[in-house]
Amino acid sequence: MGVRDVAASAGVSVGTVSNVLNSPGKVSAGTVKRVQAAITKLGFVRNDAARQLRAGRSRSIGLVVLDVANPFFSDVARGAEERAAEQGLAVLLGNSDENIDRESAYLDLFEEQRVLGVLISPLGDVGGRLAGLRASGTPTVLVDRQTDDQNFSSVAVDDVAGGYLAVSHLTSTGRTRIAFVGGPHALRQVADRLAGARKAIAEHTGATLESIDTDSLSVLQGRAVGEQLRARNPADRPDAVFAANDLLAIGVLQAFSMLGDVQVPRDVALIGYDDIAFASAAVVPLSSIRQPSALMGYTAVDLLLREAADGEAFEHEQIEFQPELVVRESTGG
């Protein structure tokens, strides 16, 4: 059953049926009534998805995140879905898994699907790729990534301020030998959190900062670092660890807790980043730097919808939220 059948039943043109469905103000009241009666009689249901695709737009938004296993990004996706649902849209989630090829493949897929727009937490420099998407009519917003490029909108947290908060808290509790655990440093978030940590150390006479690189921001990587630190002589260990995210911090905590020979926070204070739900439920409740993750996803969709509606007239915004220190038992709170 299609539009042609409705037109034949109502005795009008296909164009008139289209106007009744999309712009009824252009059609006389009598004709609208006749077409609606034909729709009811025939049981016609408009294929909205096909209509949107013919118009060059689907009713979906593409979202590419760095690591779907990280609850932080799950919360970002939940916020994005909430805002999208308010507008009758769906969110298609792509997990780059910190892999540049997978990230590119998802961008290709979303472009082929002609999504309404793309939200992305990028692994590397994707400015050129996103500019190409926008040139083809697909607006984009950076998520969890600051940008100085006024041609793009972004939603992020001030990670330099977050790193400063974390290490300032550690030094305020008397810790002076601090290790930063995180990587890869190509991730802007990791680099900024380390920069904030260094800024705090520079303001505290006698404190030192050791940087321990990881290949990813996972529990397993954190556990490996924790085991390395356990193997050191006590005098050579840091007395505090700032992990670049909560998953790393939980892994470090697991390694310390296995044999119980390194006590948190007695021997080593520990703070993470993101304040995921698991942080407060850890065997030693974890201090962390809180990000408004769901709000970030919600805000990113809002920016995307406004750009899609306004086109070239849209004035791009770089929205930056401030992080919050959450103190729990892992730092003696």
N, C-alpha and C positions, 0 to 999 in steps of 0.2 A: 504494500500500500504506500503510494507516494503522493507528492504534491500534484502531479498531473491528474491523478484519480480524483483528488479533492476539487481541482479546477473543473474537470469534466462534470462532476456531480453538481457543483454550484453554478455551472454555466458561465464561468469567468475565465480569464487568462491565468497562466501560471504566475505571471508577474503580479497579478492582483492578489493571489493567495500569498505570495511572498511578502507583499506589503501588509496584508492583514496580520501575518505572523510577526513581522519585524517593525513595521511602521504603520500601525492601524490608523493613525491620525491622517494619513494621506488618502484614506478610503472612506466612502460614504457609509453612514450607519447601517443602511439597508443592506449594502453589499457585505459589510462585516458580519452582520447577522446571518446572511445566507451562507457565507463561507464557514462560519463557526458551526452552523447546523450540519453542513456536509462533513466537517471534521468529526463531529459527534457521531453521525450516522455510520461513517466508514471506520471509526475507531483509529483514526490517524494519530500517530505519535511522532512528533518532530525529532529527527536525529540531530541533537544539539552538537555532538562531537563532530559529526561530518560537516555541519554548518560552520563550525569554528575553523576546521581544517581548510575548508574552501576559502575562508576569509584570511587564511594565512596564520591563524593562531589557534592553539589548543587551549583547553582549560586546565592545563597542568603547569607546574613550576618545577624546574630541575634544581636539585640541591646536591652539591658535591662536597663531602666532608673528608677530613684527613683519615679518620679512624672510627668506624661505626662501633667498634668494641669499647671505645672510650665513652663512659656515661655522659661526659660533658657534651659531646656531639649529639647524643640521643636527646638530651634536654634541648639543645638548639633546634633539632628537628621537630620536637614536640611543639615548641613555640611557633615555628614556621607553619606547621600543620594547622594550629589553632587559628592563626590569622588567615591562612588560605581558605580554610573551611568557612569562615565568616563571609567570604566572597564567592562561595560555591566552587572553589578550585581544589585541586589535588596536588600533593607534593610527591615527586618521583625522586627517591633517594639513591644516590650513587656513592659508593665507598672507594675512594682512591687508594686507601690502605698505604698512604705515604709513598705511592708509586706514580712517577710522572707519566708513564705510558697509560696506566689505567685512568688517571685524571684526564688525559687528552682524549681517550676513548669515550669517556662519559660526556665530555663536551661535544664530541662528534655526534653521539647518539641523541643528545638533547637538541642539537641543531637540526638533525634529520627529522625529529619528532615535532619540530616547530613549536616548542614549548612557549608559554607566554613570557618566560624570562628565566634566568639562571642565577642562583645563589651559589657562591663557591668559597670554601676555605682552602686557598691554594697552597700547593706544596712549594712551587717555585715562582718565577716571574712569568705570569700569564697575561700581562698587559696587552701584548700584541694579539694574542688569541681572542681575548675578550673584546678588544676593539673590533675585530672581525665579526664577532657575533652581533655586536651592537649595530655595525654597519648593515647587517642583513635584517635588522629590525627586532633583534632579541636583546632586551635590556639585561644588564648584569649588575649584581651587587656583591661586593667582597664581604665575607663574614669572618669574624675573628682575625682580621688582618687590617692594620692601619695602612693608609696610603696617603701620599702627598699629591697624587695625581687628581686634579680637580675635575677630570673627565669621568671619574667613577665615583659612585657612592660606596660607602663602607660603614660597617658596624663592628666595633671592636672595643676592647678594654685596654686601658693604659697599662701595658705589661711592664714598662719601666717602673712605673709607680708601684705595681704589684711586687716586683722583685725587691724594690727598696723597702716596702712594708715588711716583707718576710724576713730579710736579714736584719733590719732595724729591730724587729721583735726579738730575734735570736740574741743580738748583742745586748739588748736591754735586760736579758735574763742572765748576763754574765758570760755568755759563750764568746770565745775569741778565735777558735780554730774551726772555720766553717768550710764545708764542702758544698759546691753547687753540682748537682747531678742532672744531666739532661743532654739531649741531642736528637737529631742532628742540628747543628748550629745554622744550617741553611734555612731552617724554619724561623721566620721572623719572631714568632712568639718566644722561642727559646732564647734567641739572641737578645731580645729586649728584656726578658726576665733576668738574664745574666748581667746585662748592663745596669739594671736597677740594683742588683746585688752588689756590684762593684762600687756603685755610687754610695751605698750605705757603708761599705767597708772603709771607703776613703774618708768618711766622716768619723770613724771610730779608731782612735790611736791604739795601736797594739793588736788589732784584729787582722787576721789573714783570711784569704779566700782561695781555695783550691777548686779548680774546675775539672770534673770527671765526666768525660764524654760518653754518651750512649748512642747506639744505632737507631733507637726508636724510643717512644715514650710509653713503654709497656711494663706490666708487672714483672715479666721475666727479666727484662733488662735491669729493673730496679733490684731484683733478687740477686742478680750476678754482681752488681756493684756492692750490695750489702755483704755478700760473701767475701769479696775482696777486702772490704774494710775490716771485717771480723778477723781475717787472717793476719792483719797488721799487729805489731806490738801496740799495746794500749797507748803508750806515749806518742806513737806515730799516727794514731787515729784522730780524725776531727772530733771536736766535742759537740758539733751540730751539723746537720745536713739540711740543705734547702733543695728539694726535688722540684724539677720543672713542671711536674703535674702530680696529681694524687696517685695515679697508677704506679709511677716510679716509687713514690714514697711508701706505698703499701708493700711493694716488692722488697724495699730495703728493710721495712719493719718485719716482714716474714723471715728474712735471712737472719736478722738479729735475734728473733724469737725462737728459732729452731732449736738451739742448744741453751738458750738463756744466758749465755756468757756476756752478752752486751745488752744492757738494760736501757730502755727508752722510758723516760728522759734522763735517768740518773747518769748514764755514761755518755749517751749521745742524744741530744734533742733533735727532733725531726719535724719539718713542716713541708707541706705539699702545696699544690696549686689547683684550683677549680672548685674545691669544696663539693665534690660529688657525694651522693647519698652514702656510699660506702665509707667515707672518711669518718663520720661520726660513729659508725658501727665496727670500726677496726678493733683488734684485740687491745690496742692502746688507742683510744680516740685521737684522731689526727687533727692537729692544727693545720689550717689551710688558708689560702687566699681565695676568697669567694668571687666568682664572676656571675653576673645575671644572665645565665645561659639561655633560658627559655625566652626572656625578654629580648635578647639579641636576635634570636630567630624570628620572633614576632615583628620586631622593628625592621629587620631586613626585608621581610615580605612587604611590609607597608611601604618602604622606599621603592621597592620594585614595582608595586602596583601604581604608585604615583608616576614613576618614570614611564611605565607602559601607557598610562592615560595621557600624559602631557607631551610625550615625544621629545623633540629637540628643545622645546620650551622649558623642560624640566631643569631646575638648578640642583646639581648634585650636592649631596651632603656627606660629610665624614663625621659620623656620630661616634663619640668615644665615652664609654662609661668608666666610672672609677671603681677600682677593686676594693674589697673590704677584708680586713684581717679577722679571722675566726680563731680564737685561742681555745685549745683543748689540752688534754693531758700529755700529749706527745712532746710539748715544749714546757711542761710544768704548770700548765694553766689549770 
